[in-house]
């Protein structure tokens, strides 16, 4: 599966051209050349939001006409509101167009594996919105939740509040590596893959 990136911005074109991608990636500034790829089910379509007149309408029409399209949206200034709309439409990734090479490769790998890739701040905002909408997280006796240690429950609560690993490490006086290790253990016990999935799972358990 190859990835085709489309931008009319010379700076972005040069930046992406300088990346050492681990995947088959083509970069184009020609809209006609890019649109030819829409019929190809084995292509990830990476679009600079400024390269089309209305990114939301473009995505909506593309996914309506080509339902199997794998769209990767790149924005110079990504924001939660725009990202939320695009993800709800069915895009597979939403990221900063100037993100580092390592994150670019990670995003493409994630899409190829059939998952959705979002920039960290977006996930944090999503978690905070979920927590806000649910008001508070209540505690009950749940078999799965009770497999967590007291420290893991403490970290789970802080994750639910939307705190990052750095915030949690500072609040608890432990290293970020320790926080990450606890989080990994929590995900495994709860049967989830990431922070957002954890918050959703806890909400469903009403813990």
N, C-alpha and C positions, 0 to 999 in steps of 0.2 A: 504494500500500500504506500503510495507516494503522497506527499503534501505539496500543495501549490499555494504560495503566498502571494497576495495581491495588494500592492500599494502604489500610489502615485507620488508619494513623498520620496524625493531623492535621498534624503538623509536616512530614512528608514530602509530604503532599498540597499544602500551601501552598508548599513549596520548589519542587516540580515545576511547580506552577501559575504560578510566577514566571519560569520559564525561557522563553526565546524559541526554541522549537524550529524547525528548518528543515524539519520534516516534519509530516504530519498526525497529531497526537498528542491522544488523549483520556485524561483522568485520571478514575478512578472509585474510590469507596470502597465500592461495593455489589457484593457477590460474585455475586449473581444476574445483575446487568447484565454483569459481567465474563465469567461462564460462557457467556453467550449468544454470545460471540465465538469460541468453540472450533470451531464448524463453518465458520468463515470462513478460507479458505486464504490470503487476502490481508491478514492481520492479524498484526502482531508483538505477542505477549502479554508485557507487562512485569509481573513479579510480585514484590512485596515479600515476602521469605521469612517475615516475621512475620505476614503476612495470611492464611496457611493453617496448618493444624495440623501437617502433616508435609510439608515441601516436597519431599523425595525421593519419597515415595509419590505425592504430587500430580502431580509431573512424570512419574513412571513410568506412572501410569494415563492421564494426558492424552495422552502420546505413544503409548501402546498403543491408545487409542480414536481418537485424531486424529493419525495419523502425519505429516501435513504441517504440524503446528503449529510455529510459530517462537517459541520461548520464550526470554525475556530475564529472567534472575534478578538481583534486586537485594538486597544484604544490607548491613545496618548495619555489620557487622564481617565482611567476606568473608575466608574462610580457604582455604588450599590444599586441605585434605582434603575439605571440602564441595564446593569448586569442581571438583575432580577427579572426584568421584562424579557431579555434575550434568552435566558435559561428557561423561562416558562414557555417560550416559543419552540425550544428544542435544540438550541446550540449546544455543542459538546464541550466548549471551553471559552472562557472569557478572561482576558489577561492584559497586562501592560505591554504595549507594543515595543517598549524599550527594555523589557526584562532580560536578565542575563541568559547567556547561551545554555547553561545547565538547566534552567527552569523551562526554557523553550523546548529542549529535548524531552524533559519530563512530561510536559503538557502533551506533546505529540505521542509519546509512548502511552500515556493514560488514555487518550482517545482511541488509539489502535487497539487497546485492550478492552474497549467497550465501555469505558467509564467517563465521567465528567471531571474536567480540571477547572478549578477556580483559584484566583489569587487569594492568599491568606487573609487579607483584610476583608474580602467579601464573605468568607466563611465566618469570620468573627462577627461581622454585622448581622449575618443570618442567624447566628446563635443568639445574639443579643435580642433580635426581634422575636425569636421563638420564646425566649425567657420572658420578655416584656408582655407578649400576648397571653402567656399562661400565668402571669402575675407572680406566683411563687412556686417553688418546687417543694412538694410535701413529702414527708417520710412515711413509709409503711414497711411491713414485713414481707419482703419479696424474696423468694428463694435465690434468684439470680443476683439481685443487688446485695444480698447478705453474704455472697462469696467474696465480696470486696473487703480488704482490710480497712481499719479505721483511717489510715493515712490515704488509702485509695478513695474512700468515701469523701474525705475532706477535699481531695483534688478534684473529684467528680463534681462536687458542689461548686468549686471555683470555676471549673470549665463551663458549667451550666450558667454561671454568671457572666460568661463571655470573656474571661481573663485569658491572656496568652500564656505560653510556657514561661516567658520572661517575667510577667506579672506574678504568676504563681510562685516562681522561685524566690522573688523578692519578698513576697508576702509571707512565705513559710520559712525563709532563711535556708533554702537548699539550692543546689545547683540546677541549672536547666537540664543537664544530662539526667539527673535524678528524677526530675519532673517527667521528662520524656519516657524514662524507664517505667515509671508508675503508670503513665498514660497508656503505654503499650500493653501493660499487664491488664489494665482496666478494659481496653478494647477487646482483648482476647477473652476475658471472662464474660463480658457482656455480648460477645459475638458480633461486634461492629468493626468498621474499618477506619473511622476517623471521628473527629470531634463533633461534627454536625450529626452524624449517625448516632453517636452516643447520646446527645441531647434529645434527639427524637425518640430513641429507645427509652430513656428515662421518663420522658413525658408520657409515653404510652403505658409505662408501668405505674405512672402517678407516684413516683418516688420523690 
